Amino acid sequence: MEHTRLTVTLQPGHGTLARLAATLNNHHVLDLTYTTAPANTATAVVCVAQSDALRAQHKLRRLVDVIEVTPVPASPDTAEAADVPHTRHPTVGAPRL
């Protein structure tokens, strides 16, 4: 599946992560990371399906806490490009005995 990575720079505050998650609720999110820094900034990296990328980007830009949204297209089906782990749980897909 082709996907796009959206790097979101924002000001962290009460409920920021919840608003971010609620905004992305209707989109196919493959991965989401959220980090804060001592300089009162936060960064979220969101991997979404390429078909949802433009709409998700517009919705994120409307959030009060968001400073900037930067899209980066990722190569299809590469874990390195998306920072999405492609490992499987040892019991998932294992044959039943």
VENRA-V799132 format. One record per pair of residues at least 24 apart in sequence whose ideal C-beta (glycine too) atoms are under 10 Angstrom apart, sorted by the first residue. I is the first residue (numbers start at 1). J is the second residue. D is the distance in whole Angstrom. If there is no record, write none. Layout:
# VENRA-V799132
i = (I/I)
j = (J/J)
d = (D/D)
This chain:
# VENRA-V799132
i = (1/1/1/1/1/1/1/1/2/2/2/2/2/2/2/2/2/3/3/3/3/3/3/3/3/3/3/3/3/3/3/3/3/3/3/3/3/3/4/4/4/4/4/4/4/4/4/4/4/4/4/4/4/4/4/5/5/5/5/5/5/5/5/5/5/5/5/5/5/5/5/6/6/6/6/6/6/6/6/6/6/6/6/6/6/6/7/7/7/7/7/7/7/7/7/7/8/8/8/8/8/8/8/8/8/8/8/8/8/8/8/8/8/8/9/9/9/9/9/9/9/9/9/9/10/10/10/10/10/10/10/10/10/10/10/10/10/10/11/11/11/11/11/11/11/12/12/12/12/12/12/12/12/13/13/13/13/15/16/16/16/16/16/16/17/17/17/19/19/19/19/19/20/20/20/20/20/20/21/22/22/23/23/23/23/23/23/24/24/24/24/24/25/26/26/26/26/27/27/27/27/27/27/27/28/28/28/29/30/30/30/30/31/31/31/31/31/33/41/42/42/43/43/44/45/45/45/45/46/47/47/47/47/47/47/50/50)
j = (28/30/49/50/51/76/77/82/49/50/51/53/73/74/75/76/77/28/29/30/31/46/47/48/49/50/51/52/53/73/74/75/76/77/78/81/82/84/30/46/47/48/49/50/51/52/53/54/56/57/71/72/73/74/82/30/31/45/46/47/48/53/70/71/72/73/74/81/82/83/84/32/44/45/46/47/48/52/53/56/57/60/69/70/71/72/33/43/44/45/46/68/69/70/71/72/32/34/42/43/44/45/46/56/57/60/61/63/65/66/67/68/69/70/41/42/43/44/65/66/67/68/69/70/34/36/41/42/43/44/60/63/64/65/66/67/68/69/40/41/42/64/65/66/67/36/37/40/41/42/43/44/65/40/42/64/65/65/42/44/63/64/65/66/42/44/65/60/63/64/65/66/44/46/60/63/65/66/46/59/63/56/59/60/62/63/66/48/52/56/59/60/59/52/55/56/59/51/52/53/55/56/59/60/52/53/56/56/74/82/83/84/79/82/83/84/85/83/67/66/67/67/68/69/70/72/82/83/71/72/74/81/82/83/84/74/76)
d = (8/8/6/8/9/7/7/10/7/4/8/9/8/8/8/4/8/9/10/6/9/10/5/6/6/6/9/9/8/8/5/9/8/9/10/8/6/8/10/9/7/6/8/5/9/8/4/9/8/8/5/7/5/6/9/9/8/6/7/5/8/9/9/7/5/8/5/8/6/8/9/10/8/7/5/8/7/10/7/6/6/7/6/7/5/8/10/7/8/5/8/8/7/5/8/7/10/9/8/7/4/7/7/10/9/6/9/8/9/6/8/7/5/8/6/8/6/8/10/7/5/5/8/8/9/10/7/5/8/7/9/7/9/4/5/6/8/9/7/7/7/9/5/8/7/5/9/7/7/4/10/10/7/9/9/9/6/9/7/9/8/9/5/9/8/8/10/10/6/8/7/9/6/8/8/7/8/9/10/10/10/8/5/6/8/6/9/7/9/6/8/8/10/8/9/9/9/9/4/9/7/5/8/10/5/10/9/8/10/7/10/6/10/6/6/5/8/7/8/10/9/10/10/9/10/9/9/7/10/10/7/9/5/7/6/9/9)
